Each structure stands twice: as structure tokens, then as C-alpha cells.
């Protein structure tokens, strides 16, 4: 027997959302969070397979990581697109819905904090040991590159805040400019990190297989770089929507949640620099 939803649509007795209904928002039944979670879990599994690749096949790990990253990004895109973009102009502004989404982002950031916390705990546990040493191939950790990259990421938080304030003041021109600068800074930061990896591995022979510090270094900086890349994608979606005029001084929820994520990523980087770069250099 068919039942009718609150929107007046006949759901034809579906117990799960039909394909055409995937999903219309965070507060409705949706497959996208599940798809995103599968992709995230696959990344960890892929990294594990990569590490033990010699026992299986050297290609299994990289292929699993690449496929999982793709699935994760598809899930994030579908989730954000249908939650924030479709039905945008027809939906009523709901304070309850806004609060739910903000608390959802806070819960997500809590899980991210737990992930980074576990890796930092691993590092600090071994760092406190009496036999702690840095690999002989460890390069100069406090370089002009890392200082510039840190300054760029901190600046991106200021440009994003500037953009958000401009939007709330109904200044759409500076909002778009601020978003564009923030994305540019994110791309430059990722380029700087890639160059650092190239220099450390190619010139100094410093790789993730040379002990606790090297594995912690590449694990934490690589995980953070993945988060910066994801943040750049999210900000890119916000930027495209801004170009289409889909924000106003009253309607900017996705800008707020994206800002929360980006400021979290910046804060993690500052702690990471203090612990991995400055702290390790004191060994």
C-alpha cells in the first residue's frame, strides 16, 4: 500500500530511498553518508595493504587507496550537493535544520580529532622513549619552505573569515574574492607540501620506512594534506555556488560549516608543525 510523505509525494512503499530520491538533505534518508564512510574506511584499508604489499602484490595497496579516495570524494560531492544545492531556492529557512547541520559538522570534527589524536598519541608514546632517535637522513626540518607554507595556510583562514564577514554584510564581491584567495592558498599549500616530499625523498633519501619518526611524519602530514585537499574541494563547491549567487546575508549555512572545517584543518597544522617539525628538531 502506498503512503504519502509530508511533501505530498507518493513513496510507493519504499523502505529505502529510491535512486531518484538520493538524498534531498541531511535530515532525510540518504545513501550518501554510507558511500562516504565506505570510501573513508577503504583509504585506511588501502594504506594497510600498501604497507604489506610485498606479501600480496605491490599494486593492490595503491589501487585500493586511489579507488577509495575516488569513492570518498564522490560520496562527499553527492552528500553536499543534495544537502545544500538542490531544492535551495524552494526550501524554507529552518533554524532547527541549521542547528542540526552545525551539530553534525561538530560531530564530524570530533571524529577527525580522534583520528589525529590517535596518530599523535602513537608518535608521542615513542617520542618519550629513552631510545628515541631521528633517522640519519632527516633533513633540516625548520626551513623557509615550511615557514612559508605555514604562513600561507594561516592566511587562508583570515581570507576565509574575511569572505564570510563580507557575505554577512551582503558584500558579494568581496565574498567571492575572499573565497577565491582561500582556494588559491590551499592549492599553493598542497604544491608546497608536494615539493617538500619530493625534496625530502629525492634529495635526502628520507622516506616513511626509516623508523618511527619518518612513518609518523609522512602519516600525519599526508593525512593532513588529504584533509586540505578535501577542504579545497568543499570550498570549491562553495565558490561555484557563490558565482551563481546562491548565498545571501540570511542564507549562508554551508559557508559556515565549510569555515568550521577549514579552521579546524588550520589548527591541526599549527599543532603538527610544533610537534613534528619544531619538537623533533629538539631531539
C-alpha positions as a Markdown table, in Angstrom:
| # | Residue | x | y | z |
|---|---|---|---|---|
| 1 | Unk | 0.0 | 0.0 | 0.0 |
| 2 | Unk | 1.3 | 3.4 | -1.0 |
| 3 | Unk | 1.9 | 6.1 | 1.6 |
| 4 | Unk | 2.2 | 9.8 | 1.1 |
| 5 | Unk | 5.1 | 11.8 | 2.5 |
| 6 | Unk | 4.8 | 15.2 | 4.1 |
| 7 | Unk | 5.9 | 16.8 | 0.8 |
| 8 | Unk | 2.8 | 15.2 | -0.9 |
| 9 | Unk | 4.8 | 12.6 | -2.8 |
| 10 | Unk | 3.8 | 9.0 | -3.0 |
| 11 | Unk | 6.7 | 6.8 | -1.9 |
| 12 | Unk | 5.2 | 3.6 | -3.4 |
| 13 | Unk | 6.0 | 1.7 | -0.2 |
| 14 | Unk | 9.8 | 2.2 | -0.5 |
| 15 | Unk | 11.5 | 1.3 | 2.8 |
| 16 | Unk | 14.8 | 2.7 | 1.5 |
| 17 | Unk | 15.1 | 5.9 | -0.7 |
| 18 | Unk | 14.6 | 5.3 | -4.4 |
| 19 | Unk | 17.5 | 6.2 | -6.6 |
| 20 | Unk | 15.9 | 9.4 | -7.8 |
| 21 | Unk | 15.5 | 10.5 | -4.1 |
| 22 | Unk | 19.2 | 10.1 | -3.2 |
| 23 | Unk | 19.3 | 12.2 | -0.9 |
| 24 | Unk | 17.5 | 15.5 | -0.6 |
| 25 | Unk | 19.1 | 16.6 | 2.6 |
| 26 | Unk | 20.8 | 15.7 | 5.9 |
| 27 | Unk | 17.5 | 15.2 | 7.7 |
| 28 | Unk | 16.1 | 12.6 | 5.2 |
| 29 | Unk | 17.0 | 9.0 | 4.4 |
| 30 | Unk | 20.2 | 9.1 | 2.4 |
| 31 | Unk | 22.8 | 6.7 | 1.0 |
| 32 | Unk | 25.5 | 9.3 | 0.5 |
| 33 | Unk | 26.9 | 9.3 | 4.1 |
| 34 | Unk | 27.2 | 5.5 | 3.8 |
| 35 | Unk | 29.0 | 5.8 | 0.5 |
| 36 | Unk | 31.3 | 8.4 | 2.0 |
| 37 | Unk | 32.0 | 6.2 | 5.0 |
| 38 | Unk | 32.9 | 3.3 | 2.8 |
| 39 | Unk | 35.4 | 5.4 | 0.9 |
| 40 | Unk | 37.0 | 6.7 | 4.1 |
| 41 | Unk | 37.3 | 3.1 | 5.5 |
| 42 | Unk | 38.7 | 1.9 | 2.2 |
| 43 | Unk | 41.5 | 4.5 | 2.4 |
| 44 | Unk | 42.7 | 3.1 | 5.7 |
| 45 | Unk | 42.5 | -0.5 | 4.4 |
| 46 | Unk | 44.3 | 0.5 | 1.2 |
| 47 | Unk | 47.2 | 2.1 | 3.2 |
| 48 | Unk | 47.5 | -1.1 | 5.2 |
| 49 | Unk | 47.6 | -3.2 | 2.0 |
| 50 | Unk | 50.2 | -0.8 | 0.7 |
| 51 | Unk | 52.4 | -1.3 | 3.7 |
| 52 | Unk | 52.2 | -5.1 | 3.5 |
| 53 | Unk | 52.2 | -5.0 | -0.3 |
| 54 | Unk | 55.2 | -7.3 | -0.7 |
| 55 | Unk | 53.2 | -10.1 | 0.9 |
| 56 | Unk | 50.3 | -9.7 | -1.6 |
| 57 | Unk | 51.0 | -7.5 | -4.6 |
| 58 | Unk | 52.7 | -4.1 | -4.8 |
| 59 | Unk | 49.8 | -2.8 | -6.9 |
| 60 | Unk | 46.9 | -3.8 | -4.6 |
| 61 | Unk | 47.5 | -1.0 | -2.0 |
| 62 | Unk | 47.9 | 1.9 | -4.4 |
| 63 | Unk | 44.9 | 0.8 | -6.4 |
| 64 | Unk | 42.8 | 0.4 | -3.3 |
| 65 | Unk | 43.8 | 3.8 | -2.0 |
| 66 | Unk | 43.1 | 5.5 | -5.3 |
| 67 | Unk | 39.7 | 3.8 | -5.7 |
| 68 | Unk | 38.7 | 4.6 | -2.1 |
| 69 | Unk | 39.7 | 8.3 | -2.4 |
| 70 | Unk | 37.6 | 8.5 | -5.6 |
| 71 | Unk | 34.6 | 6.8 | -3.8 |
| 72 | Unk | 35.1 | 9.1 | -0.8 |
| 73 | Unk | 35.1 | 12.3 | -3.0 |
| 74 | Unk | 32.0 | 11.1 | -4.9 |
| 75 | Unk | 30.2 | 10.5 | -1.6 |
| 76 | Unk | 31.2 | 13.9 | -0.3 |
| 77 | Unk | 30.1 | 15.6 | -3.5 |
| 78 | Unk | 26.8 | 13.8 | -3.6 |
| 79 | Unk | 26.1 | 14.5 | 0.1 |
| 80 | Unk | 27.0 | 18.2 | -0.1 |
| 81 | Unk | 25.3 | 18.7 | -3.5 |
| 82 | Unk | 22.0 | 17.2 | -2.5 |
| 83 | Unk | 22.1 | 18.6 | 1.0 |
| 84 | Unk | 22.9 | 22.2 | 0.2 |
| 85 | Unk | 22.3 | 22.8 | -3.5 |
| 86 | Unk | 19.2 | 21.0 | -4.8 |
| 87 | Unk | 16.0 | 22.5 | -3.6 |
| 88 | Unk | 18.0 | 25.5 | -2.4 |
| 89 | Unk | 15.6 | 28.2 | -3.7 |
| 90 | Unk | 12.4 | 26.3 | -2.7 |
| 91 | Unk | 13.3 | 25.3 | 0.8 |
| 92 | Unk | 12.2 | 27.3 | 3.8 |
| 93 | Unk | 14.9 | 28.6 | 6.2 |
| 94 | Unk | 14.7 | 26.4 | 9.3 |
| 95 | Unk | 16.6 | 27.2 | 12.4 |
| 96 | Unk | 16.2 | 23.6 | 13.6 |
| 97 | Unk | 17.7 | 22.3 | 10.4 |
| 98 | Unk | 20.6 | 24.8 | 10.6 |
| 99 | Unk | 21.3 | 23.7 | 14.2 |
| 100 | Unk | 21.3 | 20.1 | 13.2 |
| 101 | Unk | 23.8 | 20.6 | 10.4 |
| 102 | Unk | 26.1 | 22.6 | 12.6 |
| 103 | Unk | 26.0 | 19.9 | 15.3 |
| 104 | Unk | 26.6 | 17.4 | 12.5 |
| 105 | Unk | 29.7 | 19.2 | 11.5 |
| 106 | Unk | 30.9 | 19.4 | 15.1 |
| 107 | Unk | 30.4 | 15.6 | 15.5 |
| 108 | Unk | 32.3 | 15.1 | 12.3 |
| 109 | Unk | 35.2 | 17.3 | 13.5 |
| 110 | Unk | 35.1 | 15.3 | 16.8 |
| 111 | Unk | 35.7 | 12.1 | 14.9 |
| 112 | Unk | 38.5 | 13.8 | 12.9 |
| 113 | Unk | 40.1 | 15.0 | 16.2 |
| 114 | Unk | 40.0 | 11.4 | 17.5 |
| 115 | Unk | 41.8 | 10.2 | 14.3 |
| 116 | Unk | 44.6 | 12.8 | 14.6 |
| 117 | Unk | 44.7 | 12.2 | 18.3 |
| 118 | Unk | 45.4 | 8.5 | 17.9 |
| 119 | Unk | 48.3 | 9.2 | 15.5 |
| 120 | Unk | 49.8 | 11.9 | 17.7 |
| 121 | Unk | 49.5 | 9.5 | 20.7 |
| 122 | Unk | 51.4 | 6.9 | 18.7 |
| 123 | Unk | 54.1 | 9.5 | 18.0 |
| 124 | Unk | 54.4 | 10.9 | 21.5 |
| 125 | Unk | 54.5 | 7.4 | 23.0 |
| 126 | Unk | 57.6 | 6.6 | 21.1 |
| 127 | Unk | 59.0 | 10.1 | 21.3 |
| 128 | Unk | 59.1 | 9.8 | 25.1 |
| 129 | Unk | 61.1 | 6.6 | 24.9 |
| 130 | Unk | 64.8 | 6.5 | 26.0 |
| 131 | Unk | 65.9 | 5.1 | 22.7 |
| 132 | Unk | 64.3 | 7.8 | 20.6 |
| 133 | Unk | 66.5 | 8.9 | 17.7 |
| 134 | Unk | 65.9 | 10.6 | 14.4 |
| 135 | Unk | 66.9 | 8.9 | 11.2 |
| 136 | Unk | 70.3 | 9.9 | 9.8 |
| 137 | Unk | 68.7 | 11.0 | 6.6 |
| 138 | Unk | 66.4 | 13.5 | 8.4 |
| 139 | Unk | 66.7 | 16.9 | 6.6 |
| 140 | Unk | 66.6 | 20.3 | 8.1 |
| 141 | Unk | 63.0 | 20.4 | 9.4 |
| 142 | Unk | 62.7 | 24.2 | 10.0 |
| 143 | Unk | 63.2 | 25.6 | 6.5 |
| 144 | Unk | 61.9 | 28.6 | 4.6 |
| 145 | Unk | 59.5 | 26.3 | 2.8 |
| 146 | Unk | 57.7 | 25.1 | 5.9 |
| 147 | Unk | 57.6 | 28.6 | 7.3 |
| 148 | Unk | 56.1 | 29.9 | 4.0 |
| 149 | Unk | 53.6 | 27.0 | 3.8 |
| 150 | Unk | 52.5 | 27.7 | 7.4 |
| 151 | Unk | 52.1 | 31.4 | 6.8 |
| 152 | Unk | 50.0 | 30.6 | 3.6 |
| 153 | Unk | 47.7 | 28.2 | 5.5 |
| 154 | Unk | 47.2 | 30.7 | 8.3 |
| 155 | Unk | 46.5 | 33.5 | 5.8 |
| 156 | Unk | 43.8 | 31.2 | 4.2 |
| 157 | Unk | 41.9 | 31.2 | 7.5 |
| 158 | Unk | 41.9 | 35.0 | 7.5 |
| 159 | Unk | 40.8 | 35.3 | 3.9 |
| 160 | Unk | 38.0 | 32.8 | 4.5 |
| 161 | Unk | 36.9 | 34.8 | 7.6 |
| 162 | Unk | 37.0 | 38.0 | 5.6 |
| 163 | Unk | 34.9 | 36.4 | 2.9 |
| 164 | Unk | 32.3 | 35.1 | 5.4 |
| 165 | Unk | 32.1 | 38.5 | 7.1 |
| 166 | Unk | 31.6 | 40.2 | 3.7 |
| 167 | Unk | 28.8 | 37.8 | 2.9 |
| 168 | Unk | 27.0 | 38.6 | 6.2 |
| 169 | Unk | 27.4 | 42.3 | 5.3 |
| 170 | Unk | 25.8 | 41.5 | 1.9 |
| 171 | Unk | 29.1 | 42.4 | 0.1 |
| 172 | Unk | 29.1 | 39.6 | -2.5 |
| 173 | Unk | 32.0 | 41.0 | -4.5 |
| 174 | Unk | 34.5 | 40.7 | -1.6 |
| 175 | Unk | 32.9 | 37.4 | -0.6 |
| 176 | Unk | 33.8 | 35.9 | -4.0 |
| 177 | Unk | 37.2 | 37.4 | -3.8 |
| 178 | Unk | 37.9 | 36.0 | -0.4 |
| 179 | Unk | 36.8 | 32.6 | -1.4 |
| 180 | Unk | 38.9 | 32.6 | -4.5 |
| 181 | Unk | 42.0 | 33.7 | -2.5 |
| 182 | Unk | 41.4 | 31.0 | 0.1 |
| 183 | Unk | 41.2 | 28.3 | -2.6 |
| 184 | Unk | 44.4 | 29.7 | -4.2 |
| 185 | Unk | 46.2 | 29.5 | -0.9 |
| 186 | Unk | 45.0 | 25.9 | -0.4 |
| 187 | Unk | 46.4 | 24.9 | -3.8 |
| 188 | Unk | 49.7 | 26.7 | -3.2 |
| 189 | Unk | 50.0 | 24.9 | 0.2 |
| 190 | Unk | 49.4 | 21.5 | -1.4 |
| 191 | Unk | 52.0 | 22.3 | -4.0 |
| 192 | Unk | 54.5 | 23.3 | -1.3 |
| 193 | Unk | 53.9 | 20.1 | 0.5 |
| 194 | Unk | 54.3 | 18.0 | -2.6 |
| 195 | Unk | 57.6 | 19.9 | -3.3 |
| 196 | Unk | 58.7 | 19.2 | 0.3 |
| 197 | Unk | 58.0 | 15.5 | -0.2 |
| 198 | Unk | 59.9 | 15.5 | -3.5 |
| 199 | Unk | 62.9 | 17.2 | -1.9 |
| 200 | Unk | 63.0 | 15.0 | 1.3 |
| 201 | Unk | 62.7 | 11.7 | -0.6 |
| 202 | Unk | 64.7 | 12.5 | -3.7 |
| 203 | Unk | 67.5 | 14.7 | -2.3 |
| 204 | Unk | 67.9 | 13.4 | 1.2 |
| 205 | Unk | 66.5 | 9.8 | 0.9 |
| 206 | Unk | 64.2 | 10.5 | 3.8 |
| 207 | Unk | 61.3 | 8.0 | 3.4 |
| 208 | Unk | 58.5 | 6.6 | 5.5 |
| 209 | Unk | 60.3 | 3.3 | 6.0 |
| 210 | Unk | 63.1 | 4.7 | 8.2 |
| 211 | Unk | 61.7 | 4.4 | 11.7 |
| 212 | Unk | 59.0 | 5.7 | 13.9 |
| 213 | Unk | 59.6 | 9.4 | 13.2 |
| 214 | Unk | 59.6 | 9.0 | 9.4 |
| 215 | Unk | 56.4 | 6.9 | 9.5 |
| 216 | Unk | 54.8 | 9.4 | 11.9 |
| 217 | Unk | 56.0 | 12.4 | 9.7 |
| 218 | Unk | 54.6 | 11.1 | 6.5 |
| 219 | Unk | 51.5 | 9.6 | 8.1 |
| 220 | Unk | 50.4 | 12.8 | 9.9 |
| 221 | Unk | 51.5 | 15.3 | 7.2 |
| 222 | Unk | 49.9 | 13.0 | 4.5 |
| 223 | Unk | 46.7 | 12.7 | 6.4 |
| 224 | Unk | 46.6 | 16.4 | 6.9 |
| 225 | Unk | 47.3 | 17.0 | 3.2 |
| 226 | Unk | 44.3 | 14.8 | 2.4 |
| 227 | Unk | 42.2 | 16.9 | 4.6 |
| 228 | Unk | 43.4 | 20.1 | 3.0 |
| 229 | Unk | 42.6 | 18.6 | -0.4 |
| 230 | Unk | 39.1 | 17.7 | 0.8 |
| 231 | Unk | 38.7 | 21.2 | 2.2 |
| 232 | Unk | 39.7 | 22.7 | -1.1 |
| 233 | Unk | 37.0 | 20.6 | -2.9 |
| 234 | Unk | 34.4 | 21.8 | -0.4 |
| 235 | Unk | 35.5 | 25.4 | -0.7 |
| 236 | Unk | 35.5 | 25.0 | -4.5 |
| 237 | Unk | 31.8 | 23.9 | -4.3 |
| 238 | Unk | 31.0 | 26.9 | -2.2 |
| 239 | Unk | 32.9 | 29.1 | -4.6 |
| 240 | Unk | 31.0 | 27.9 | -7.6 |
| 241 | Unk | 27.7 | 28.4 | -5.7 |
| 242 | Unk | 28.9 | 31.9 | -4.8 |
| 243 | Unk | 29.4 | 32.6 | -8.5 |
| 244 | Unk | 25.8 | 31.6 | -9.2 |
| 245 | Unk | 24.6 | 33.9 | -6.4 |
| 246 | Unk | 23.3 | 31.1 | -4.2 |
| 247 | Unk | 24.1 | 32.9 | -0.9 |
| 248 | Unk | 22.9 | 35.9 | 0.9 |
| 249 | Unk | 23.3 | 37.6 | 4.2 |
| 250 | Unk | 20.5 | 35.4 | 5.6 |
| 251 | Unk | 21.3 | 32.1 | 3.9 |
| 252 | Unk | 24.9 | 31.0 | 4.2 |
| 253 | Unk | 24.8 | 27.8 | 6.2 |
| 254 | Unk | 27.2 | 25.8 | 4.0 |
| 255 | Unk | 29.7 | 28.7 | 4.2 |
| 256 | Unk | 29.6 | 28.5 | 8.0 |
| 257 | Unk | 30.1 | 24.7 | 8.1 |
| 258 | Unk | 32.9 | 24.8 | 5.5 |
| 259 | Unk | 34.6 | 27.5 | 7.5 |
| 260 | Unk | 34.4 | 25.4 | 10.6 |
| 261 | Unk | 36.1 | 22.5 | 8.8 |
| 262 | Unk | 38.8 | 24.8 | 7.3 |
| 263 | Unk | 39.7 | 26.5 | 10.6 |
| 264 | Unk | 40.0 | 23.0 | 12.2 |
| 265 | Unk | 42.4 | 21.9 | 9.5 |
| 266 | Unk | 44.5 | 25.0 | 10.0 |
| 267 | Unk | 44.6 | 24.5 | 13.8 |
| 268 | Unk | 45.7 | 20.9 | 13.3 |
| 269 | Unk | 48.5 | 22.1 | 11.1 |
| 270 | Unk | 49.9 | 24.5 | 13.6 |
| 271 | Unk | 49.9 | 21.8 | 16.3 |
| 272 | Unk | 51.5 | 19.4 | 13.8 |
| 273 | Unk | 54.3 | 21.9 | 13.0 |
| 274 | Unk | 55.0 | 22.4 | 16.7 |
| 275 | Unk | 55.1 | 18.7 | 17.4 |
| 276 | Unk | 56.7 | 17.2 | 14.3 |
| 277 | Unk | 58.9 | 20.0 | 13.0 |
| 278 | Unk | 59.9 | 22.1 | 15.9 |
| 279 | Unk | 59.7 | 19.4 | 18.6 |
| 280 | Unk | 61.5 | 16.8 | 16.7 |
| 281 | Unk | 64.3 | 19.2 | 15.9 |
| 282 | Unk | 65.0 | 19.5 | 19.6 |
| 283 | Unk | 65.8 | 15.8 | 19.9 |
